[in-house]
């Protein structure tokens, strides 16, 4: 089915990340835990950008998040995350990605079930090796004031930048990963569709 016919989307795909990058972000990057969750953060972790309650309120059943992503020298592909089920406890999220011809598959690339707290914890980064600061970010979905988390894994020469937008609880609106100083993955929010 074509992108135009498919009104779906789903959280950042694990398959896009190396296992090292997933360590800090977990599968799908739906996360959060801002100042309101700072008290919940363990001493060795930075506060997440949003709380579990903020994630739940911002991503009701039927919410679709559309991202574009690319690897070096490759074309922009579309990745869609869709909250197919959401309740007070958590959500079921399907992820779809276009192929090189721009077609979306009929079946989800992945289906994840997680509690809101687990989703929040996807953005729980270690204090050691992570810098957190305010930044702005421009992506196809617009301009956002953000918390920028820069996560450095010196052992693997890996640096990831995650831009979590104020007022848009969920995955980062922009995310990039560099290995040896070279960008290996870029991902940006294109659109949010609400039921």
Wavefront OBJ file of the C-alpha trace (Angstrom):
o trace
v 0.000 0.000 0.000
v 1.207 3.526 -0.689
v 2.092 6.187 1.855
v -0.944 8.185 0.792
v -3.265 5.267 1.553
v -1.666 4.388 4.833
v -2.486 6.633 7.783
v -0.315 4.768 10.203
v 2.878 5.147 12.092
v 4.857 3.830 14.898
v 7.684 4.582 17.225
v 11.253 4.675 16.256
v 12.271 1.266 15.115
v 14.706 -0.742 17.119
v 16.061 -2.120 13.944
v 17.379 1.333 13.057
v 19.526 1.468 16.138
v 22.579 -0.423 17.027
v 22.355 -2.384 20.249
v 24.575 0.212 21.874
v 22.236 3.062 20.979
v 19.276 1.043 22.213
v 20.880 0.712 25.631
v 20.076 4.303 26.480
v 16.902 4.669 24.503
v 15.258 1.269 24.588
v 13.039 0.007 21.861
v 10.960 2.617 20.138
v 11.999 5.840 21.865
v 8.589 6.801 23.031
v 9.860 8.030 26.203
v 9.778 10.748 28.650
v 9.946 12.170 32.110
v 10.447 15.908 32.541
v 10.828 17.921 35.696
v 7.701 16.234 36.998
v 9.499 12.886 36.942
v 12.844 14.094 38.269
v 11.952 12.705 41.690
v 11.437 9.271 40.072
v 14.865 9.210 38.419
v 17.486 7.013 40.087
v 20.544 8.938 41.269
v 22.678 7.579 38.420
v 20.167 8.622 35.698
v 19.131 11.987 34.296
v 15.433 12.856 34.506
v 13.434 11.736 31.476
v 11.915 14.555 29.390
v 8.300 13.549 30.144
v 6.354 11.681 32.777
v 4.398 8.491 32.120
v 1.164 10.478 32.620
v 2.246 13.051 30.019
v 3.007 10.285 27.524
v -0.388 8.660 28.091
v -2.259 11.957 27.647
v -0.378 12.885 24.461
v -0.667 9.512 22.706
v -4.223 8.170 22.853
v -5.302 5.148 20.857
v -5.219 5.974 17.143
v -2.316 8.466 17.369
v 0.079 8.167 14.441
v 3.613 9.536 14.341
v 5.275 9.914 10.947
v 9.063 10.167 10.754
v 11.556 10.327 7.954
v 14.884 8.577 8.344
v 18.002 7.923 6.381
v 21.388 6.338 6.560
v 24.464 7.921 4.906
v 24.048 8.273 1.164
v 20.597 6.722 1.264
v 17.207 8.189 0.438
v 14.800 9.435 3.096
v 12.467 6.598 4.084
v 9.202 7.003 5.983
v 8.641 5.266 9.291
v 5.205 5.292 10.855
v 4.304 4.452 14.443
v 0.682 3.849 15.385
v -0.812 3.465 18.842
v -3.279 0.692 17.986
v -4.316 0.226 21.606
v -3.848 2.557 24.551
v -5.324 2.559 28.040
v -4.396 3.686 31.556
v -1.708 0.996 31.845
v 0.111 1.214 28.527
v 0.004 0.931 24.759
v 0.451 -1.399 21.809
v 2.463 0.270 19.060
v 2.888 -0.935 15.484
v 5.802 0.289 13.357
v 5.833 0.379 9.560
v 8.604 1.516 7.219
v 8.619 2.154 3.487
v 10.812 0.110 1.207
v 13.194 1.632 -1.338
v 10.291 2.080 -3.786
v 8.330 4.115 -1.226
v 5.782 1.375 -0.565
v 4.581 0.480 2.912
v 4.131 -3.176 3.785
v 0.749 -4.581 4.765
v 2.196 -5.988 7.983
v 3.943 -4.098 10.755
v 7.713 -4.330 10.953
v 7.325 -4.646 14.715
v 4.626 -4.638 17.356
v 5.553 -3.543 20.875
v 3.479 -3.652 24.032
v 4.715 -1.499 26.911
v 3.511 0.301 30.006
v 3.656 4.114 30.023
v 6.374 3.881 32.652
v 8.440 1.582 30.417
v 7.997 4.015 27.531
v 9.094 6.883 29.773
v 12.150 4.911 30.793
v 13.236 4.576 27.142
v 14.507 8.133 27.559
v 16.249 7.489 30.860
v 19.906 8.121 30.175
v 22.894 7.604 32.485
v 24.348 10.728 34.098
v 27.840 9.583 33.172
v 28.336 10.092 29.442
v 25.163 12.150 28.901
v 24.770 15.916 28.619
v 21.320 17.522 28.895
v 20.650 21.100 27.795
v 18.026 23.350 26.222
v 18.046 23.683 22.434
v 15.768 24.514 19.557
v 15.178 22.119 16.682
v 13.685 22.513 13.209
v 12.222 19.408 11.531
v 9.552 18.941 8.841
v 6.853 18.960 11.574
v 7.927 22.457 12.711
v 10.213 24.323 15.069
v 10.380 23.117 18.670
v 11.977 24.148 21.940
v 13.582 20.971 23.226
v 15.622 19.155 25.786
v 18.667 17.877 23.908
v 20.263 14.746 25.351
v 23.720 14.000 23.949
v 24.750 10.464 24.853
v 28.389 9.441 24.368
v 29.554 5.834 24.417
v 33.327 6.352 24.266
v 34.038 2.603 24.279
v 32.272 2.269 20.915
v 33.033 5.775 19.567
v 29.260 6.362 19.404
v 27.425 9.663 19.985
v 23.646 10.077 19.801
v 21.628 13.303 19.918
v 17.976 13.126 21.016
v 15.754 16.235 20.785
v 12.653 15.899 22.988
v 10.154 18.684 22.226
v 8.349 20.675 24.894
v 4.638 19.929 24.658
v 5.099 16.864 22.394
v 5.545 13.897 24.750
v 6.767 10.868 22.872
v 9.779 9.920 20.791
v 12.367 12.579 20.066
v 11.379 14.921 17.225
v 14.945 14.615 15.942
v 17.541 11.971 16.534
v 20.941 11.315 15.039
v 23.680 8.800 15.710
v 27.351 9.233 14.868
v 30.041 6.574 14.891
v 33.601 7.822 14.691
v 32.255 11.329 14.092
v 30.302 10.271 10.985
v 26.519 10.313 10.909
v 25.132 6.799 10.587
v 21.440 7.552 11.106
v 19.126 10.569 11.083
v 15.448 10.561 12.029
v 13.016 13.509 12.094
v 9.341 14.003 12.909
v 7.250 14.855 9.858
v 3.713 14.788 11.233
v 1.538 13.841 14.196
v -1.982 12.574 13.452
v -4.539 12.422 16.236
v -7.775 10.420 16.222
l 1 2 3 4 5 6 7 8 9 10 11 12 13 14 15 16 17 18 19 20 21 22 23 24 25 26 27 28 29 30 31 32 33 34 35 36 37 38 39 40 41 42 43 44 45 46 47 48 49 50 51 52 53 54 55 56 57 58 59 60 61 62 63 64 65 66 67 68 69 70 71 72 73 74 75 76 77 78 79 80 81 82 83 84 85 86 87 88 89 90 91 92 93 94 95 96 97 98 99 100 101 102 103 104 105 106 107 108 109 110 111 112 113 114 115 116 117 118 119 120 121 122 123 124 125 126 127 128 129 130 131 132 133 134 135 136 137 138 139 140 141 142 143 144 145 146 147 148 149 150 151 152 153 154 155 156 157 158 159 160 161 162 163 164 165 166 167 168 169 170 171 172 173 174 175 176 177 178 179 180 181 182 183 184 185 186 187 188 189 190 191 192 193 194 195
